[in-house]
Amino acid sequence: MKHTLWHKALLVSSVLLMSSSTMALTDTQLEEVEKSVNQAMKSFSIPGLAVGIVNDGKVVMAKGFGIKSYGKSSLVDEHTLFGIASNSKAFTAAALAMLVEQGKLNWDDPVVKHIPEFELYSKALTEQMTIRDLLSHRSGLGLGAGDLMIWPDTDKSIEDILKALKHLKPVSQFRNEYNYNNLMFVVAGEVVSRVSGMRWQQFIEQNIFSVVGMKGSYGAFSRIPHDNSNFATGTIKYQGQLEEFIGDYLEDFRGAGSIASNVTDMTKWMQTQMNAGTAPSGEVLFSAHSQSMMWHPHIMRIPKEQALQNFRQHFKGYGLGWSLESYFGYKKVGHMGGILGMGSQVAMIPEKGLGVVLLSNQQAYPALNAIANEVFEQALGLEPQDWVADSAKAYHDSRREKYSKLGPVKPKRKKKGLPHDHYTGTLRSPWYGDVIVEKVAGELRIDFTHTGLLKGSLHHHDGNTFVVKWDEKLLEADAYIHFKLNGKGHIETAEMEWVNPEITDFSFDFHDLNLEAFPKPKG
């Protein structure tokens, strides 16, 4: 590969940064980390957790804690599989980097060059969207826009998703603003498939996992062998009680989040990352130049004041499949991942050869942050702090406040609704498809026809507004549905929005549906 002088400077700087080592974590320090893990599991009600630590480029911990499934006795070990969710995005970026190095595409290729039927809301946006844009959350689409096509578990094919993208309206100017969007990574995974000639899952397994030595990882939950029972199931805390939530590790997310892995394999992934693309075996996965490209901020974000106070965070951005920020004077590279009932985190200080991966079967993300901070404190000699205790207090205080406001806003002067028959019929979203409202056994029921978990009942709230209560209460995604009727009392359109926006996951993007009666009512 030919490099300009600027590119060569990047390569040299990468090598220099990664050769700067830190003192090895002592047994005593690792014991402190383990204490924090056990403290976090207790404080945040986490049944099972796995931790992997790389220090000075070497694996110093790959260990499981607790149980794989709530209410059962089987223990988590270093090979227990978890859904890593959005930590899959870095693998998609790496796959594309490999194809770039093979000369099969360029970062700035228009997406339509490789997926001719790719179409967004406007012709200009369609023509300008590049591979690089897909991977950096700067498409202009809103937070989680279109996620109901893949969340939670739909029957949508990649062809269905590609046809629907043109109906998603941007909320910001192209390349101007960071808005986290999973569908662009689904498209990026499809680019890998089109260019390589194999499914994204196969490419990841055969060309990345095999080279890195990730022998126990899989591109999707369905690809885990039937005789492998060493995998975790999710846990959700609902009304003060833990309940098991079984899912397929976001299989529909494909290149955005479907990988199943364990801490043994993920430590090898971190070693490869911190060794500029060279795997522990010595095989080269991608070049240091590609590493620099993926770890370069392609869109910036404004750090929160609290992050400046707590971590001296002066910058925050997103590269290609990686979050980037400053941390006590160091460059920190990582990502979070979330599934209903499961969370993951990868966090690295590359110039110190220091990294931590955390996989858990509870979605208490502050606990993972706290443990990672404890690892960094021990390894970097930071000022001692009880990260877990401080995070737990803030988490429980915040959760208590949010749940105290739970439920629909009480109307000032409640208006009567019409008989149920006025609200029944088929509603169609141009990108999701059909949502059916029907009367069953005297109550109104709603059916998101492409999503098995989105079935529920409608409860009158005010006038032509109802509250949707899903049959699966653990979704915690109650929603308002506002019907607009014509002069003859027939539905014309409907709009939906979260009842509890601070609690409901952003991937339930009901507000983007633009539902219209189908067929259109007469008169």
C-alpha positions in Angstrom: 0.0 0.0 0.0 1.3 3.4 -0.9 1.3 6.1 1.8 1.7 9.9 1.7 4.0 11.6 4.1 1.0 12.4 6.3 -0.1 8.8 6.3 3.5 7.7 7.2 3.4 10.2 10.1 0.2 8.6 11.3 1.8 5.1 11.2 4.8 6.3 13.2 2.7 8.0 15.8 0.6 4.9 16.2 3.6 2.8 16.8 5.1 5.3 19.3 1.8 5.6 21.2 1.3 1.8 21.5 4.9 1.2 22.6 4.4 3.5 25.6 3.8 1.0 28.4 2.5 1.2 31.9 3.4 -0.8 35.0 1.8 -4.2 35.1 -1.2 -4.6 37.4 -0.2 -6.4 40.6 -2.2 -9.3 42.1 -3.3 -6.9 44.8 -4.6 -4.4 42.3 -6.4 -7.2 40.4 -8.0 -8.2 43.7 -9.2 -4.6 44.1 -10.8 -4.9 40.7 -12.5 -8.1 41.7 -13.8 -6.5 44.8 -15.3 -3.7 42.6 -16.9 -6.3 40.4 -18.6 -8.1 43.3 -19.6 -4.8 44.8 -21.1 -3.7 41.5 -23.0 -7.0 41.0 -24.6 -6.5 44.5 -25.2 -2.8 44.2 -26.8 -3.0 40.7 -28.5 -6.5 41.0 -26.4 -8.1 38.3 -26.8 -11.9 38.2 -23.8 -12.6 36.0 -20.8 -10.7 34.6 -17.6 -11.5 32.8 -14.4 -9.3 32.8 -11.4 -9.3 30.5 -8.4 -7.0 31.1 -5.4 -6.4 28.8 -2.5 -4.6 30.5 0.6 -3.6 28.8 -0.6 -5.6 25.8 -1.0 -8.8 27.8 -4.1 -10.5 29.1 -4.1 -10.3 32.9 -7.8 -11.3 33.5 -10.5 -13.3 31.7 -12.9 -14.4 34.3 -16.6 -14.9 34.9 -18.6 -14.0 38.0 -22.1 -15.0 39.1 -24.7 -17.0 37.1 -25.6 -17.2 33.4 -29.3 -17.0 33.9 -31.4 -15.5 36.7 -32.9 -18.1 39.0 -30.6 -20.9 37.7 -27.3 -22.2 39.1 -25.0 -22.5 36.1 -22.0 -20.2 36.5 -20.5 -17.6 34.2 -16.9 -18.5 33.1 -14.4 -17.0 30.7 -16.0 -18.7 27.7 -19.7 -17.8 28.5 -21.3 -16.1 25.5 -23.1 -12.8 25.7 -24.6 -10.6 23.1 -22.1 -7.8 22.6 -24.7 -5.7 20.8 -23.3 -2.4 19.4 -19.7 -3.5 20.1 -20.3 -5.4 16.9 -20.1 -2.1 15.0 -16.3 -2.1 15.3 -16.1 -5.5 13.6 -18.2 -4.1 10.6 -15.8 -1.2 10.4 -12.8 -3.5 10.5 -14.4 -5.7 7.7 -14.8 -2.7 5.5 -11.2 -1.6 6.3 -10.0 -5.0 5.1 -11.9 -4.6 1.9 -10.5 -1.1 1.4 -7.0 -2.5 1.7 -7.8 -5.2 -0.8 -8.7 -2.5 -3.3 -12.4 -3.6 -3.5 -13.8 -0.3 -2.3 -12.9 3.1 -0.9 -14.0 4.8 2.3 -15.5 7.6 0.2 -17.3 5.4 -2.3 -21.0 6.4 -2.6 -23.1 3.6 -1.1 -25.1 3.4 -4.3 -21.9 2.2 -6.1 -22.2 -1.1 -4.1 -25.9 -1.2 -3.4 -27.6 0.4 -6.5 -31.1 0.2 -4.9 -30.0 2.2 -1.8 -32.2 5.2 -1.6 -32.7 7.9 1.1 -35.2 10.7 1.6 -33.7 12.9 -1.0 -31.7 12.3 -4.2 -28.9 14.5 -3.0 -28.6 12.6 0.3 -28.7 9.3 -1.6 -25.9 10.3 -4.0 -23.7 11.8 -1.3 -23.8 9.1 1.4 -20.5 7.3 1.5 -19.2 4.2 3.3 -17.5 6.5 5.8 -20.8 8.3 6.5 -22.5 5.0 7.3 -20.0 4.3 10.0 -19.9 7.6 11.8 -23.6 8.5 12.8 -23.6 11.7 10.7 -26.3 10.7 8.2 -28.7 13.3 9.3 -31.3 10.7 10.4 -32.6 10.9 13.9 -31.6 8.9 17.0 -32.7 5.3 16.4 -34.7 6.3 13.3 -36.2 3.2 11.7 -35.2 0.8 14.5 -38.7 -0.7 14.7 -37.7 -2.5 11.5 -35.1 -4.5 13.5 -36.2 -4.1 17.2 -37.4 -6.1 18.9 -37.1 -9.1 16.6 -39.0 -8.5 13.3 -39.6 -10.5 10.2 -38.0 -7.8 8.0 -35.4 -8.8 5.4 -32.5 -6.7 4.3 -34.4 -6.1 1.1 -37.4 -4.7 3.1 -35.1 -2.4 5.1 -33.4 -1.0 1.9 -36.8 -0.3 0.3 -38.0 1.5 3.5 -35.1 3.8 4.0 -36.3 6.5 1.6 -39.3 7.2 3.9 -37.1 8.2 6.9 -37.0 12.0 7.0 -33.7 13.5 8.2 -33.7 15.6 11.4 -30.4 17.4 10.9 -28.2 18.6 8.1 -26.0 15.9 6.5 -22.6 15.5 8.3 -23.3 18.3 10.6 -24.6 16.5 13.7 -24.1 13.3 15.6 -27.2 11.2 15.8 -26.8 7.5 16.7 -28.4 5.4 14.0 -28.3 1.6 13.8 -29.8 1.2 10.3 -26.7 2.8 8.6 -24.6 0.0 10.2 -27.1 -2.6 8.9 -26.5 -1.1 5.4 -22.7 -1.1 6.1 -23.0 -4.8 6.8 -24.8 -5.3 3.5 -22.0 -3.5 1.7 -19.6 -6.1 3.2 -21.8 -8.8 1.8 -22.2 -7.3 -1.7 -18.4 -6.6 -2.0 -17.1 -9.8 -0.5 -19.7 -12.2 -2.0 -20.5 -13.7 1.4 -23.0 -12.9 4.2 -21.8 -10.4 6.7 -21.9 -13.1 9.5 -19.8 -15.4 7.4 -17.3 -12.7 6.5 -16.8 -11.8 10.2 -16.4 -15.4 11.3 -14.1 -16.5 8.5 -12.0 -13.4 8.0 -11.8 -11.7 11.4 -12.6 -14.3 14.2 -10.4 -16.9 12.6 -7.4 -14.5 12.2 -7.8 -12.9 15.7 -8.2 -16.4 17.3 -11.8 -15.8 18.5 -12.7 -19.5 18.3 -15.8 -19.2 20.5 -17.5 -16.3 18.9 -20.4 -16.2 16.3 -21.9 -13.6 14.0 -25.4 -14.2 15.3 -27.2 -16.1 18.0 -28.6 -18.6 15.5 -25.1 -19.6 14.6 -24.2 -20.8 18.1 -24.0 -24.7 17.8 -26.9 -26.5 19.3 -24.7 -28.4 21.7 -23.2 -25.2 23.2 -25.2 -24.3 26.3 -22.6 -21.9 27.7 -24.5 -18.7 26.9 -26.1 -16.0 29.1 -29.7 -14.9 29.1 -30.9 -11.4 29.9 -32.3 -10.0 33.1 -34.6 -7.0 33.6 -35.5 -5.3 36.9 -39.2 -4.7 36.9 -41.1 -3.2 39.8 -38.2 -4.0 42.1 -37.9 -7.6 41.0 -35.5 -9.3 38.7 -37.0 -11.2 35.8 -35.3 -13.3 33.1 -35.7 -12.0 29.5 -34.7 -14.4 26.8 -33.8 -13.0 23.4 -31.7 -13.7 20.3 -28.9 -11.2 21.0 -30.2 -8.7 18.4 -29.9 -11.0 15.5 -31.9 -8.6 13.2 -29.3 -5.9 13.8 -26.8 -7.8 11.6 -23.7 -5.4 11.2 -25.1 -3.1 13.8 -25.1 -5.5 16.7 -25.7 -9.2 16.4 -22.3 -10.8 17.5 -22.2 -13.3 20.3 -18.8 -13.4 22.1 -17.0 -14.0 25.4 -14.3 -12.2 27.3 -11.5 -14.6 26.3 -12.1 -13.8 22.7 -12.8 -10.1 23.3 -9.4 -9.7 25.0 -7.8 -11.0 21.8 -9.9 -8.4 19.9 -8.6 -5.6 22.1 -5.0 -6.9 21.8 -5.4 -6.8 18.0 -6.8 -3.2 18.2 -4.0 -2.0 20.4 -1.4 -3.6 18.3 -2.5 -1.6 15.2 -4.3 -4.4 13.5 -1.9 -7.3 14.2 -3.5 -10.3 16.0 -1.8 -12.1 19.0 -0.8 -14.8 16.5 1.2 -12.3 14.5 -1.2 -12.3 11.6 -2.1 -8.9 10.2 -5.9 -8.2 10.2 -5.6 -4.6 8.9 -2.9 -1.9 8.7 -2.0 0.8 11.2 -3.2 3.3 8.6 -6.7 1.7 8.7 -6.5 1.7 12.5 -5.8 5.5 12.5 -8.7 6.0 10.1 -11.1 4.1 12.4 -9.8 5.9 15.5 -10.0 9.4 13.9 -13.0 11.5 14.9 -15.3 11.8 11.9 -18.0 13.7 13.8 -17.6 15.6 17.1 -19.9 15.9 20.1 -20.0 18.4 23.0 -18.8 16.8 26.2 -21.1 17.1 29.2 -20.0 19.3 32.1 -20.1 16.4 34.4 -17.7 14.4 32.2 -15.3 17.4 32.3 -15.4 17.4 36.1 -15.2 13.7 36.6 -12.7 12.6 33.8 -11.2 15.8 32.4 -13.0 15.0 29.2 -12.1 17.9 26.8 -13.2 16.2 23.6 -15.7 13.6 22.5 -16.3 12.2 19.1 -17.0 9.2 17.0 -14.7 7.5 14.5 -15.7 4.5 12.4 -17.5 2.1 14.7 -15.7 3.5 17.8 -16.5 6.2 20.4 -13.5 8.5 21.1 -12.9 10.8 24.0 -10.2 12.3 26.3 -9.8 10.7 29.7 -7.5 12.2 32.3 -5.2 13.3 29.5 -5.3 10.1 27.6 -7.1 9.1 24.4 -9.8 6.6 25.3 -11.4 4.4 22.6 -14.4 2.2 23.2 -18.1 1.5 22.9 -21.2 0.5 24.8 -23.7 -2.1 23.8 -27.2 -2.7 24.9 -29.8 -5.4 24.5 -33.0 -5.8 26.5 -31.6 -7.4 29.6 -27.9 -7.4 28.7 -25.1 -4.8 28.5 -21.5 -4.7 27.2 -18.6 -2.3 27.3 -15.2 -2.2 25.7 -12.8 0.6 26.9 -9.2 1.1 25.9 -6.3 3.5 26.6 -4.2 2.5 23.6 -1.0 4.3 24.4 -0.8 2.3 27.6 -1.8 -1.0 26.0 -4.6 -1.0 28.5 -8.1 -2.3 27.9 -11.1 -3.8 29.6 -14.1 -5.6 28.3 -17.3 -6.2 30.4 -20.2 -8.4 29.5 -23.2 -8.6 31.7 -26.7 -10.1 31.8 -28.3 -6.9 33.2 -28.6 -3.6 31.6 -27.2 -1.5 34.4 -24.7 0.4 32.3 -23.3 2.7 35.0 -22.0 -0.5 36.8 -19.9 -1.3 33.7 -18.5 2.2 33.6 -17.7 2.1 37.3 -15.7 -1.2 36.9 -13.9 0.1 33.9 -12.9 3.2 35.8 -11.7 1.1 38.7 -9.4 -0.8 36.3 -8.1 2.4 34.9 -7.5 3.9 38.4 -5.4 0.9 39.4 -3.4 0.7 36.1 -2.8 4.4 35.6 -2.3 5.4 39.2 -5.3 7.8 39.3 -6.5 9.3 42.5 -8.5 6.7 44.5 -12.3 6.9 44.2 -15.1 4.5 45.1 -16.4 4.4 41.6 -19.0 1.7 42.3 -20.5 3.4 45.3 -20.7 6.8 43.7 -22.2 5.3 40.5 -24.7 3.2 42.4 -26.0 6.2 44.4 -26.4 8.3 41.3 -28.0 5.4 39.4 -30.5 4.6 42.1 -31.3 8.2 42.8 -32.0 8.8 39.1 -34.0 5.6 38.7 -36.1 6.5 41.8 -36.9 9.9 40.4 -37.7 8.6 36.9 -40.0 5.8 38.2 -41.8 8.2 40.5 -43.1 10.0 37.4 -44.1 6.7 35.7 -47.4 6.6 33.8 -49.4 8.8 31.5 -50.0 12.5 32.3 -53.4 12.9 33.8 -55.6 15.1 31.5 -57.0 18.3 33.1 -60.5 17.7 31.7 -60.9 14.2 30.3 -63.0 14.0 27.1 -65.0 11.0 26.2 -64.0 8.7 23.4 -66.2 7.2 20.6 -67.4 3.6 20.5 -64.5 1.2 19.9 -65.6 0.4 16.3 -64.5 3.9 15.3 -60.8 3.1 16.0 -60.5 -0.3 14.4 -58.8 -0.9 11.1 -55.4 -1.1 9.4 -52.9 1.7 9.8 -49.9 1.7 7.5 -46.4 3.3 8.0 -44.6 3.8 4.8 -41.4 2.3 6.3 -42.6 -0.1 8.9 -45.8 -1.6 7.3 -49.1 -2.5 8.8 -50.3 -1.9 12.3 -53.8 -3.4 13.0 -56.2 -2.1 15.6 -59.1 -4.5 16.2 -61.8 -5.2 18.8 -61.3 -8.5 20.6 -63.5 -9.7 23.5 -64.7 -6.2 24.1 -61.4 -4.5 24.2 -59.2 -2.7 21.6 -56.1 -4.6 20.6 -53.1 -3.4 18.6 -50.8 -5.6 16.5 -47.5 -4.5 14.9 -47.7 -7.2 12.2 -44.0 -7.6 11.6 -43.0 -7.7 15.3 -43.9 -10.6 17.5 -43.4 -8.8 20.8 -45.4 -5.7 19.9 -48.9 -6.9 20.6 -51.0 -5.1 23.3 -54.2 -3.5 24.5 -55.5 0.0 24.1 -56.7 1.9 27.2 -58.7 5.0 26.8 -56.8 8.1 28.0 -58.5 11.3 26.7 -60.8 12.0 23.7 -59.3 10.1 20.8 -56.1 9.3 22.6 -55.3 5.8 24.1 -52.4 4.3 26.0 -50.9 1.1 24.5 -50.0 -1.5 27.1 -47.8 -4.2 25.6 -48.5 -7.8 26.6 -44.7 -8.1 27.3 -44.5 -5.8 30.3 -40.7 -6.1 30.4 -40.4 -3.9 27.3 -41.3 -0.9 29.5 -42.5 0.9 26.3 -46.0 2.1 27.0 -47.0 4.5 24.3 -49.7 7.0 23.5 -51.6 6.6 20.3 -53.5 9.7 19.1 -56.2 9.0 16.4 -57.3 11.6 14.0 -60.8 11.0 12.6 -62.6 12.6 9.7 -66.1 14.2 9.9 -67.8 10.8 9.6 -65.8 9.3 12.5 -63.4 7.2 10.5 -59.7 7.1 11.2 -57.5 9.1 8.8 -54.2 9.0 10.6 -52.6 8.1 14.0 -49.5 9.3 15.8 -47.6 7.6 18.6 -45.2 8.7 21.2 -43.6 7.3 24.4 -45.5 7.6 27.7 -42.2 7.4 29.7 -39.4 8.8 27.4 -36.8 8.6 30.2 -37.3 4.9 30.6 -38.3 3.5 27.2 -35.4 2.5 24.9 -34.8 5.0 22.0 -35.1 2.1 19.5 -38.9 2.1 20.1 -39.2 5.0 17.6 -43.0 5.1 17.6 -42.9 8.8 17.0 -41.5 8.3 13.4 -44.2 6.0 12.2 -46.6 8.5 10.3 -49.5 6.0 10.4 -52.3 6.4 7.8 -55.5 4.5 7.5 -55.4 1.8 4.8 -57.4 1.9 2.7 -58.0 5.6 2.9 -61.5 6.3 4.3 -64.2 7.6 2.0 -65.8 11.0 2.9 
